[in-house]
Amino acid sequence: MNTADAGQVLAASSDVLNVIAAFAGGLIVSGLLIWAVRFGMTVRRAESDPPRPEEQPRLPESGPVHEERERREPDEVPHASQESERLMPHNLHSSGTKRGEDQSRPRWTPGNSGSFGSGGSGRT
C-alpha cells in the first residue's frame, strides 16, 4: 500500500467519524429539547389555574385611591441622657423623617423664573 493511499483512508475514516459524532450530538440535543418540553408541560399541568374574571382585583366602592402629598422633615436621632448610655434599636424611630409642622405648599414668588435654565432673568 502506498503512503498517499494510507493518508486518504485515514482522512476518509476521520470524515466518517466526524459525521457520526455530529449526528449523535444532534440526536442528544434534540432528545434533551423534547424532554424539556414534556417536563414543562407536566409542571404546567401541576400548577393551579389562572384566576377567573370574578376573582380578579376590583376597585374599592369609594373609587380609586389617590396619592397624598405631605411635607416631610428630618427626624433627629434622640440623644442619650448620659454619655455612657447606649441607644438601642427600640429607642429609635421607625423612619428617618416625620410629618412637617407646616403643610402649606411653597408658591412661586414674583420675578422667579420657575425653573433652572429657562432663559429668564431669575430672582433679582
Summary of the structure (lengths in Angstrom):
residues: 124
radius of gyration: 37.8
end to end distance: 104.1
largest distance: 105.7
contacts: 162
relative contact order: 0.06
helix: 40%
strand: 5%
